[in-house]
Structure formats: structure tokens, C-alpha cells
Amino acid sequence: MNTLKNCPQVLFRKLLFTALIGVGILIVGLSYYIYSKDHITLILSFLIFVCGMIRSAGLYIVISKEKYDVVEGTCVGIKSKPFSKQCTVKIIDDKGIEISLRFVKQTKIKIGFFYRFYFKRGERISVGNEYLDAALSSDYFLGFEELGEFMNKSKEPEIPESNDKKDIET
């Protein structure tokens, strides 16, 4: 449990949400079984509960053993193709390296904001087809968090001049 205290909030919320969905579906299925004596609903809800717990256990292992990579950077561009469910997001990190990431179009990423992305470590399968590569690697994305709007650190803050000029008499 100590490892969950040090994990990023995004990953903790995903773990908690996955576990709660499984438990919630089991409770709904059990209450419906009590009401209607429907065995199929009980069995299906139990199977969904087991799948949710397996997914939660896998996510817990990734979090506890820190088997995830972190990508930080500022979003500088978003490209989406017509009739495609995915978009390409261009990120520039602090060192000036540009990284292209693919997400579903519903991901709420804005240009000019600083983000931190979390990905599972592992062998990424590449078959050469852009659509299949994105579909096969979709399980590696764990989540992201917005860290704020990008601010240029290289500029010196300008000090506004005061209108109250004092006359110096010599």
C-alpha cells in the first residue's frame, strides 16, 4: 500500500476506477439476481467483475513496480485525418526533442499546454500498418495530466515603469 501513496494521481484514479466498476457491476448483477432469479445476469456480472479485478491487478503491478514511462512536454500541434478516429499530437520536451503521439480524437489536449503522459513499458508490436500499430499499442497508454499553460522561461520579466517621476533638484 506504500507504493500507492507515491504513485501519480492519474494512475491511482485509473486503478480505483477500474476496481470500482467491477465491484459496481457485481453489486448490480447480484441485486438483479435477487429480484428476478436470473442466473445468466449473475454469471455475466461475475465474469465482468473477475475481468475488472484482473485488469486492476495488472495495473497495480505496473504502478507498484514502476513499470511505466513518463513523457513530459508542451503540445505544439494536433493533426487529425478525416474519417479517422485518431489524431497525432506533437510534443516538444524541455530538451527540444519533438515526439509524436497518437490518441483518440476525444482526448482533450490543447496546443500550448504542458502535459505529462504515462505509458506502460514493454515491447511495442509494429506490423507496418499505421492503423494496426495504433490499435495494437493502445493498451500501453495509461493516462495524462495537464500541468498548466506553457510559459516562456527565457524572457526576463518586464518591470513596468512608474508614472510617478520624482524631480531631482541639484
N, C-alpha and C positions, 0 to 999 in steps of 0.2 A: 504494500500500500504506500510505502515511502516513495516509490518511483512515480506514482501518480501525482504526488504533490509537486514534483519538479517538472512534469511534462507541460507542454504548451496547452493553453486553454482550448484551442481549436480541436486538438486531438482528444482531450479529455471529454469535451462535449460530444464528439462523434462516438466515442466509446460508450458513454452514458446513454445517448440517444438510441444506439443500436440495441443495447441491452433492454432498455425500457420498451421499445417497440415489440420485441419478442415476448416480454412479460405481459404487456398490454393485450396482445393478440391471444395469448394463452388464457388470460382472465375473461376476455370477451367470449372466446370459444367455450370455456368451461361454464360460464353463465348461460350461454345459449343452449348448451347440452342439458343443463339442469331444467331449463324452461321447456325444451322441445324433445328431449331424449334423442337427439340426432348424433349418432356415433361418428358419422363422416366429418362433420364440422369439428368435433373434438379431436379426431385424429389429425385432420389438416392443420388445425391451430397448434397442436402439439408439435407437428413437423416444422412449422414455421418458427415456433419457439426454439426448437433444437438448432435449426439453421442460424437463427439470430445469436444464440449462445456460442455457436462455433465461430461465427464471424467476430463476435465480441472477444472471444478468447484469442483469436488470431491478431486482432488489433491490440489487445493487451500485451501480447508477446512483442509486437513491433514497438510499442511505446516503452515497455519496461526494459527491453534490451537496446533501446535507442537505435533501431534498425530503420531509420528514416533519414533522408537528406533534406536539407533546408536550402532553398534558393531565395535570396533577397534581391530586390531591385526595384527600379522605377519603371512603370509601364510607359512606353513611348509610342506604341502603336497597336491597333487591333484591326486585323483583316479577316473578313468572312466572305466566303464564296456563296453565291446564290444557290439555293436548293441544297445547302449543306447544313448539317446540324452542329457543326463545329466551327470554331474560329481560331485563328492564330494570334497569340499575344506576344509582342516583342517586349522583352525586359532588358534593361541595362543595369548591371550591378555597379557597386562602388568603384571597381577597377576599370570600368568602361567596356566590359565584355558584354556583347549582345547575346541574349538567349531567346530562342523561340519556343513557346509552349503552346500546346493545343488543348482547348477546353470546349465544353458545350457552349452554345451561344447564350444560354440563360445565366452563365456565370457573370456576376456583377463586378466587373473590373473596369476601372476608369483610367483614362490616359492622364498622366501627370501625378499619379499617386504612387506611394511607396508601399510595396507588398512583401510578405513573407509566405512562400509556398512550401508545403510539406509533401514529400514523395517517399514511398516505400523503396528501400534498397532491394536490389535483386537484378536478375538477368532480364533485360527487356528483349522481347522477341521482335525481330524485324523480318518481315516477309517481302518487303519492297513496295507493297501497295500502300499508299498513304492512308486510305480508309481503313484497311485491315490493321495496319500498325497502330493507328489511333484507337481502334476498338480493342485490340489485344492489350494495350498499355493503360487502359482506362482504370484498371484496378490499382495502379500504382499511385494515383493522386489521392492524398489523404485530406487535404484542406488548405485554406489560405486565410491570412488575416491582413487587414488593411492597417498600415502603420501611420498613415497620415499623408497629407499632400506634400509633394516634393518641394523642398526649399533649397535654393542655390546657396551653398555654403561658401563659395569662393568670393562672393561680393561682400564688401565691407558695408556695415550698416551706415546709412547716411544720417548724420545728425542735422536736424533742421535748425536753420539759423533763427535766432531770436529777433523779433521785430523791435525789441527794447534795446536800442543802441544808446550807450551812455557816451556823452561828450566828455572827452578828457581834455581838461584845460592844463596848459603848461605855462 
